[in-house]
């Protein structure tokens, strides 16, 4: 693919160094370090360090300061023009753009929570290999792809988009509400059914924001519109999985330490991560293994509340978006 992708230089008359000078290097550095420290704070909090420890608090504080500096660099600090800025902050003043970005982030959060934790569920409760656990995601992936493509076709034909967000949010809420009830003995068919609902829901709107953002923005701002929605998509994955990981690791670690008070915290974390060479869970008696699995799965159930929240965010965004029919042919430059 590297050799088949056509090479296109959008600025053939400009030198490499001239193009490099137009990149927002300061904004890129501030955003990267801010997100990295925020993710580390969520990952370490309650796990490697206590939430009130100096390390976690420092990470949160520095991340917040860098976030403020980043927004200042994208707005009022002179020398960084609108064309050069990494982040189109002026879109925060446009209601529909904010809602589209938030809904896209909610959709990716809902999708990746299932993609990450459902294989873990089957590995713990069914002893699946990594490949088999990944295959379990097919109901989610197939339905999400089908409705993503179908939603795109329907949008191009009708120009109607808000019902997709509302309906998709409802499906995600129902799917994750049911997934929140699973335990180690829940039948595989039920889990597949719940994944189908989540796949339908996320497929309805997870990619639609890119097309809608282009349609409601001036053609000269097409790249900025895509970038704004992409930022929401990226934040949905990063922040969503960071929060989910914190919920799961902290809940499972605390629960297993209460169940096995003589075990070191590092052994418990290794057992949860599946990196314990001795196979702690496999070495337990059937009764203790069942109790340990109950703790682990109940911690996953807490993660699925995040999916319910993501569905609710998508539904609310769909309700608040401007209800109008878009001219998709004109947006694509065909009209």
C-alpha positions in Angstrom: 0.0 0.0 0.0 2.9 2.3 0.7 4.0 2.2 -2.9 0.4 2.2 -4.4 -0.9 5.3 -2.6 -0.6 8.2 -5.0 1.8 11.0 -3.9 0.3 14.4 -3.9 2.0 17.6 -2.8 -0.7 20.2 -1.9 1.9 23.0 -1.9 4.3 22.2 -4.8 5.8 25.7 -4.9 6.8 25.8 -1.2 10.0 24.4 0.1 10.1 21.7 2.9 11.4 24.2 5.5 8.7 26.7 4.6 6.0 24.1 5.1 7.7 23.0 8.3 7.6 26.5 9.7 3.8 26.6 9.1 3.2 23.6 11.4 1.9 24.4 14.9 4.8 22.7 16.7 4.1 24.4 20.1 0.4 23.4 20.0 1.3 19.8 19.0 3.7 19.6 21.9 1.3 21.1 24.4 -1.6 18.8 23.3 0.5 15.6 23.3 2.0 16.2 26.8 -1.3 17.3 28.2 -3.1 14.2 27.0 -0.2 11.9 28.0 -0.1 13.2 31.6 -3.9 13.1 31.9 -4.0 9.5 30.8 -1.1 8.6 33.1 -3.0 10.2 36.0 -6.1 8.2 35.4 -4.1 5.0 34.9 -1.9 5.4 38.0 -4.6 6.8 40.3 -5.8 4.1 42.8 -3.5 1.6 41.0 0.2 2.4 41.2 -0.4 5.4 43.5 -3.2 6.6 45.7 -5.5 9.2 44.2 -4.3 11.8 46.7 -0.6 11.1 46.2 1.7 13.8 45.0 2.4 12.0 41.7 -1.2 11.7 40.6 -2.1 15.2 41.8 0.9 16.6 40.0 0.0 14.9 36.8 -3.6 16.3 36.9 -2.4 19.8 37.8 0.3 19.9 35.1 -2.1 18.4 32.5 -4.6 21.1 33.4 -2.1 23.9 33.1 -0.9 22.6 29.7 -4.5 22.3 28.5 -5.1 25.9 29.4 -1.8 27.0 27.6 -2.9 24.9 24.6 -6.2 26.6 24.3 -4.5 30.0 24.7 -2.1 29.2 22.0 -5.0 28.4 19.7 -7.0 31.5 20.5 -5.5 34.8 21.8 -1.7 34.3 21.7 -0.4 36.4 18.7 1.6 34.9 15.9 -0.4 31.7 15.5 -2.9 32.4 12.7 -6.1 30.6 12.2 -4.7 28.8 9.2 -1.6 27.6 11.1 -3.4 26.5 14.3 -3.4 22.8 15.1 -6.9 23.0 16.6 -9.8 25.0 15.1 -10.9 26.5 18.5 -13.3 28.9 16.9 -15.6 26.0 16.3 -16.4 26.0 20.0 -18.7 29.0 19.2 -20.7 26.8 16.8 -23.3 24.7 18.6 -23.7 22.0 16.0 -19.9 21.5 15.5 -19.5 21.0 19.3 -22.4 18.5 19.4 -21.1 16.6 16.4 -17.6 16.3 17.9 -19.0 15.2 21.3 -21.3 12.6 19.7 -18.5 11.2 17.7 -16.3 10.9 20.8 -19.2 9.2 22.6 -19.5 6.7 19.7 -15.9 5.8 19.7 -15.9 5.5 23.5 -18.9 3.2 23.3 -17.3 1.1 20.6 -13.9 0.7 22.1 -15.1 -0.1 25.6 -16.8 -3.2 24.1 -13.9 -4.0 21.8 -11.4 -3.9 24.7 -13.4 -5.5 27.5 -15.6 -8.2 25.8 -12.5 -10.2 24.8 -11.2 -10.0 28.4 -14.6 -11.2 29.6 -14.4 -14.3 27.4 -10.8 -14.9 28.3 -11.5 -14.9 32.0 -14.9 -16.7 31.9 -14.4 -19.1 29.0 -10.6 -19.5 28.8 -10.5 -18.2 25.3 -7.3 -17.7 23.4 -6.5 -14.2 22.2 -7.7 -15.0 18.6 -10.9 -16.7 19.7 -11.7 -13.8 22.1 -11.2 -11.4 19.2 -13.6 -13.5 17.0 -16.3 -13.0 19.6 -16.4 -9.3 18.5 -17.7 -10.2 15.0 -21.4 -9.4 15.9 -20.4 -5.9 17.0 -18.0 -5.3 14.1 -20.2 -6.6 11.3 -23.3 -4.7 12.5 -21.3 -1.5 13.1 -19.8 -1.6 9.6 -23.2 -2.4 8.0 -25.0 0.5 9.7 -22.1 2.9 9.1 -22.2 2.2 5.4 -26.0 2.2 5.4 -26.2 5.4 7.3 -23.8 7.1 4.9 -25.9 6.0 1.9 -29.1 7.1 3.6 -27.6 10.5 4.5 -26.4 11.1 1.0 -29.9 10.3 -0.4 -32.0 12.1 2.2 -29.8 14.7 3.9 -31.4 13.8 7.2 -29.0 13.0 10.1 -30.4 13.8 13.5 -32.6 10.7 13.8 -29.5 8.5 13.4 -27.9 10.1 16.5 -31.0 9.7 18.6 -31.8 6.1 17.4 -28.1 5.1 17.7 -27.9 6.5 21.2 -31.0 4.5 22.3 -29.5 1.3 20.9 -26.2 1.9 22.7 -28.0 2.6 25.9 -30.1 -0.6 25.7 -27.1 -2.7 24.6 -24.9 -1.5 27.4 -27.7 -1.6 30.0 -28.1 -5.3 29.2 -24.3 -5.8 29.1 -24.1 -4.3 32.5 -26.1 -7.3 33.9 -23.8 -10.0 32.7 -22.1 -12.4 35.1 -19.6 -15.2 34.6 -22.4 -17.7 33.7 -24.2 -15.5 31.2 -24.8 -17.4 28.0 -22.7 -16.6 24.9 -25.7 -16.0 22.8 -27.0 -13.3 25.1 -23.7 -11.5 25.0 -23.7 -11.7 21.2 -27.2 -10.2 21.2 -26.1 -7.3 23.4 -23.1 -6.7 21.1 -25.5 -6.6 18.1 -27.4 -3.8 19.7 -24.2 -1.9 20.5 -23.0 -2.4 16.9 -26.2 -1.1 15.4 -26.1 1.9 17.8 -22.5 2.9 17.2 -22.7 2.3 13.5 -25.6 4.7 13.2 -23.5 7.8 14.1 -19.9 7.0 14.9 -18.6 8.2 11.4 -21.6 10.4 10.3 -20.2 13.5 12.0 -17.4 13.9 9.4 -19.9 14.1 6.5 -22.3 16.4 8.4 -19.5 18.7 9.6 -18.4 19.2 6.0 -21.9 19.9 4.9 -22.6 22.6 7.5 -19.2 24.3 7.1 -17.9 26.6 4.4 -15.9 24.7 1.8 -12.8 26.7 2.7 -13.0 25.2 6.2 -13.5 21.6 5.2 -10.1 20.5 6.6 -10.7 22.4 9.9 -14.2 20.8 10.2 -12.8 17.3 9.8 -10.0 18.1 12.3 -12.5 19.3 14.9 -14.6 16.1 14.7 -11.4 14.0 14.6 -10.3 15.6 17.9 -13.5 14.5 19.5 -13.1 11.0 18.1 -9.5 10.8 19.4 -10.5 12.1 22.9 -13.4 9.7 23.0 -10.9 6.8 22.6 -8.2 8.2 24.9 -10.3 9.5 27.8 -12.9 6.7 27.5 -10.3 3.9 27.7 -8.4 5.7 30.4 -11.5 6.0 32.6 -12.6 2.5 31.8 -9.1 1.1 32.7 -9.1 3.0 36.0 -12.6 1.7 36.9 -11.7 -1.9 36.0 -8.3 -2.2 37.5 -9.2 -0.3 40.7 -12.4 -2.3 41.2 -10.9 -5.7 40.5 -7.8 -5.0 42.5 -9.7 -3.9 45.6 -12.1 -6.7 45.3 -9.5 -9.4 44.9 -7.3 -8.0 47.7 -10.3 -8.3 50.0 -10.9 -11.9 48.8 -7.2 -12.7 49.1 -5.7 -10.5 51.8 -2.4 -12.3 51.9 -1.6 -11.7 48.3 0.6 -8.7 47.3 -1.0 -6.0 45.2 1.4 -6.7 42.4 0.3 -10.4 42.2 -3.3 -9.3 42.0 -2.6 -6.8 39.3 -0.7 -9.4 37.3 -3.6 -11.9 37.6 -6.0 -9.2 36.3 -3.7 -8.4 33.4 -3.1 -12.0 32.6 0.7 -11.7 33.0 1.1 -13.9 36.1 3.3 -16.8 35.0 2.0 -19.0 37.8 -1.6 -18.7 36.7 -3.1 -17.5 40.0 -6.7 -17.8 39.0 -6.2 -21.3 37.5 -4.5 -22.5 40.7 -7.5 -21.7 42.9 -10.2 -24.1 44.0 -13.4 -24.0 41.9 -15.2 -22.2 44.7 -12.5 -19.5 45.1 -12.1 -19.2 41.3 -15.9 -18.6 41.0 -15.7 -15.8 43.6 -12.7 -14.3 41.9 -14.5 -14.3 38.6 -17.5 -12.6 40.2 -15.2 -9.8 41.4 -13.6 -9.4 38.0 -16.8 -9.4 36.0 -18.6 -7.1 38.4 -15.7 -4.7 37.8 -16.3 -4.9 34.1 -19.9 -4.2 34.7 -18.8 -0.9 36.2 -17.0 -0.1 32.9 -20.2 -0.8 30.9 -21.9 2.1 32.8 -19.5 4.3 30.8 -21.0 2.8 27.6 -24.5 3.7 28.9 -23.3 7.3 29.5 -21.8 7.5 26.0 -25.1 6.4 24.5 -26.9 9.0 26.5 -24.5 11.7 25.3 -25.1 10.7 21.7 -28.9 10.8 22.2 -28.8 14.2 23.8 -26.5 15.6 21.1 -29.0 14.2 18.5 -31.9 16.0 20.2 -29.9 19.3 20.4 -28.5 19.3 16.9 -30.2 21.6 14.4 -33.0 19.6 12.7 -32.7 20.3 9.1 -32.2 18.6 5.7 -28.7 18.9 4.3 -27.9 19.3 0.6 -25.2 16.6 0.5 -24.7 17.0 -3.3 -23.8 20.7 -2.8 -21.5 19.7 0.1 -19.7 17.2 -2.1 -19.3 19.8 -4.8 -21.7 18.1 -7.2 -24.4 20.7 -7.1 
